[in-house]
Amino acid sequence: MAETVTGKVQVFDSEEELAASLAKYTADLSEKFCKERDAFTVVVSGGSLIKSLRKLVEPPYIDSIDWSKWHVFWVDERVVPKDHPDSNYLLAYDAFLSKIPIPAGHVYAINDALSAEGAADDYETCLKHLVKSNVVDISKESGFPRFDVMLLGMGPDGHVASLFPGHPLVHEKEKWVTFIKDSPKPPLDRITFTFPVINSSANIALVVAGAGKADVVHQSLGDSKSSDLLPVQMVSPEGELVWFLDKAAASKL
Ligand SMILES: O=C(O)[C@H](O)[C@@H](O)[C@H](O)[C@H](O)COP(=O)(O)O
C-alpha cells in the first residue's frame, strides 16, 4: 500500500477484489467503533459505490457485523421521492439496507416532502439532535460532526458528494448540510454534506473503479500540477483517508 500526503492508496487487480477488501475494511471499523462507542456511524454516497459494498451483505460479514449498532447517512441525496429511480436512498435500500437487520430508525433518509433548501435544513437539524444524544461524535478540533466512516465515490469530473468543480458550494465553511439547485449531474436539486463535515471524519474511503475515472485519478494522485484543486483533492480528513482503486482506475498513475 502506497502512503502519500493524499492518504493511503490501494490498487486491486479487479473490482471484485476491491469489493472484498472494502467489505473487510468496513467490517473491521464496525467492530472497532461498536466496541469503543457502542454505535457505528456510516455515511454513504450514491453511484457505483453502492454496488461495491455488495460483499458486506454476504457471509461472513452479514452474520458477524452488529447491524443493530449501525447508523446510516447519505453524504448527498437527490431531492426526489424515496421511491424514485434517482433516489440514493432507494439505490442503497435495494442493494444493501433491505438485506441487513438494521433498525428502521437508524436509517437517516431525507424528508422528501421538502424543497432542497428545506431538506438540507431538516437534515442538519437531525444531525444536531444526534450529536446531542452522542449517536454522532463531534470533532473537538473543528466543532463539526465527526462520522466514524464515510464511504465515498468520485465522479469522472473529480466531484465528491454533490460538491462539483468550480461550484461555490465547495467553499462553504459554516453549514453542515447545504443544497444545490443547479447540479451539473442530473437531477438538478440535491442536498450535500459540506467539506467541514466531510473533513472532520474519523475515516474516509474513496472508492473509484473503472477506466472512465483513470484521468481524474491521475490528476488527483499523479504528479500533474494544476492550480485549481478538484473537489476530490479537497478531501483531507482529520482521521485516515484510504483510496480503493481497481487497476483500470489506476492505469494512468
Ligand atoms: O448522487 C450522486 O451522484 C452520488 O452520491 C455522487 O456523489 C457519486 O458518488 C459520484 O457521482 C460518483 O458516482 P459514480 O461512482 O456512479 O460515478
The ligand as an SDF file (V2000), in Angstrom:
LIG
                    3D

 17 16  0  0  0  0  0  0  0  0999 V2000
  -25.6750   11.4730   -6.1740 O   0  0  0  0  0  0  0  0  0  0  0  0
  -24.6550   11.0590   -6.6730 C   0  0  0  0  0  0  0  0  0  0  0  0
  -24.4600   11.0600   -7.8690 O   0  0  0  0  0  0  0  0  0  0  0  0
  -23.5970   10.4690   -5.8050 C   0  0  0  0  0  0  0  0  0  0  0  0
  -23.8230   10.4420   -4.4800 O   0  0  0  0  0  0  0  0  0  0  0  0
  -22.2550   11.0190   -6.1700 C   0  0  0  0  0  0  0  0  0  0  0  0
  -21.5930   11.7430   -5.2460 O   0  0  0  0  0  0  0  0  0  0  0  0
  -21.4320    9.8260   -6.6290 C   0  0  0  0  0  0  0  0  0  0  0  0
  -20.7750    9.2210   -5.5830 O   0  0  0  0  0  0  0  0  0  0  0  0
  -20.4760   10.2270   -7.6660 C   0  0  0  0  0  0  0  0  0  0  0  0
  -21.1580   10.9430   -8.6450 O   0  0  0  0  0  0  0  0  0  0  0  0
  -19.8130    9.0350   -8.3130 C   0  0  0  0  0  0  0  0  0  0  0  0
  -20.7630    8.2560   -8.9620 O   0  0  0  0  0  0  0  0  0  0  0  0
  -20.3150    7.0430   -9.8480 P   0  0  0  0  0  0  0  0  0  0  0  0
  -19.4740    6.1740   -8.9780 O   0  0  0  0  0  0  0  0  0  0  0  0
  -21.5920    6.3430  -10.2720 O   0  0  0  0  0  0  0  0  0  0  0  0
  -19.5500    7.6160  -10.9820 O   0  0  0  0  0  0  0  0  0  0  0  0
  1  2  2  0
  2  3  1  0
  2  4  1  0
  4  5  1  0
  4  6  1  0
  6  7  1  0
  6  8  1  0
  8  9  1  0
  8 10  1  0
 10 11  1  0
 10 12  1  0
 12 13  1  0
 13 14  1  0
 14 15  2  0
 14 16  1  0
 14 17  1  0
M  END
$$$$
